[in-house]
């Protein structure tokens, strides 16, 4: 049955706006690091942010298309409505949108290549190809248990250190360390998503890490990624001269406790609340962490 909706609302739904903070946080933290190093180019931040958003939106579109083709989006789905399975957008429209979104990211990214050199071109092309390969191609990452690694690498390490490099033309140990909580907390959004969808993904042959290793592993993976995230500010304080402000992310610990409790006590569609809170936790940590890096 088709769900009534305007075309704009349908495309907005397809872009998965609640997930897009995952594109903002690495650029924000990378920029904060650059500011703390005395180097900041606002145009670089703006273009990097738009490219990051476009690549994630293109990845979300591709995910929608290929999950639909592979039968992963069924009536039993516990997550938000998918536009293709709901009949809101056609397959051909989605294919065109994927091409235009990734092409826009590539064209805009040429400015960043001009600023950062050939290495940025390589990173950009790999990011686009990885976004497509997440659910498409002969070896879709999300279907082979590699989605968690993909998210950690591209939203954490590459997104954060790449932004820092564009401003400073260098990579540093603090930049590497700072990318770890960014990647970890964004990966946890996927962890909750896959935890919620274990049964449906298993039935569809989508062998996420949660499907491969089970619910208990996934719960403790979630906790491990949080613990790692809260160790990083301590390391930056002890070994790299950052001030007490670097502990600002610790203000989110009550939210951390709530998300862990929810993951261990809720199930089914109730986990959508956990997913939303996990996404907000990533954003709150990112904002406080960025402030701590700059102050």
SULHUPE-V330374 format. One record per helix or strand of 3 or more residues. SS is the DSSP state (@ for helix, = for strand). FROM is the first residue (numbers start at 1). LEN is the number of residues. If there is no record, write none. Layout:
BEGIN
SS_FROM_LEN ; SS_FROM_LEN
END
This chain:
BEGIN
@_7_9 ; @_17_3 ; @_21_16 ; @_42_29 ; @_91_26 ; @_118_16 ; @_141_4 ; @_147_22 ; @_173_24 ; @_198_7 ; @_209_31 ; @_244_22 ; @_268_27
END
